[in-house]
Amino acid sequence: MKSLLASTCLIGAALAFAPAAVAAECGSVTIASMNWQSAEVLSALDKIILEEGYGCEAEVTVGDTVPTITSMVEKGQPDIAPEGWVDLLPEVVNRGVEEGKLVVTGDALSDGGVQGWWVPKYIVDAHPDIKTIDDVLKHPELFPDPEDASKGTIVNGPQGWGGTVVTSQLYKAYGAEAAGFTLLDSGSSAGLDGSIAKAFERKEGWVGYYWAPTALLGKYEMVKLEHGVPADPAEWKRCNTVADCADPKKNDWPKDKVATIVTKSFADRAGPEVMDYLSKRSWGNDTVNKLMAWMTDNQATGEAGAKHFLTENADVWTAWVSPEAAEKIKASL
């Protein structure tokens, strides 16, 4: 009886210290939350999964792409940038990897950050011949200019955005003016969103610049137009992104690589299970768009959005984690 009691005590003690052992292996971890919705919810999701599933002691810090990744290279902090838009500063990321200070674990967005010209799906459903930018330019009557119904209009982003410069250059490259289209300055992000909402409410034609992932594309079903030509990165850099370049060519908008980046010091101490999770944790724009639309409609924080995703999408996130971690995370919900 005494030996049985002693064994039971030893097992109980081992179980009691098991979470602490896991926490000690993972240790404390700092996670960068960038100042936009998709990055906010992803950092909150990583915090919950790393804490509840793998025993880490996670802290979310506020950051932005350039200062965060630069700090990771130069200071070794924060430990994780869940949604790193690496194409915004490829030299810094490449230098960090080459110097053994950064590890790119995998794609945070499986289909990348997407920019381009979009139309409502109901337009494509009614006119299945519309697939490309050139197809749209054959139908100015479907996208009437509010000031002159004899012309079509393409809605641009506000001044100061890179996508606004590119749209202006593509407007020239595709001969949109000669095709009977004007280029409308939306004035602001709210103005751009409002023009789309208004079109959907009235079931009117709309074509213009937008991007994913966004809450708006989770609410309104849009179709991205094809560019009709292969991508030419050299030409894109030479002229499509340069406001005063006079001779832009038709080109395909490149997708932005959006990756999860960790410091090499964290990768070394985190353990293989944590790194396996960070390498598998990837979701698509459609999933993120719908989640952000729910967050916007419910005025939800990143943490609330993460818990909603975990509750409603177990089929997605359980593939990222070990079975043991999945059970712990489900129990925490």
Protein Blocks (a to p, Z undefined) as FASTA:
>chain_A
ZZmmmmmmmmmmmmmmmmmmmmmmnopadddddfbfklmmmmmmmmmmmmmmnopacddd
dddfklmmmmmmmnopafbdfbacfklmmmlmmmmmmnopaccfbdfblnopaddddddf
klmmmmmmbmbfklmmmmmmlmccfklmkbccdddddehiaklmmmmmmmmmnommmnop
acddehiaklmmmmmmmmmmnopacddddddddfklmmpccddddehiacdfklmmmmmm
mmklcbbccdddddddddddddfklmmmnojklmmmmmmmccdfklmmmmmmmmmmnopa
fklmmmmmmmmmmmmmmmmpcfklmmmmmmmZZ
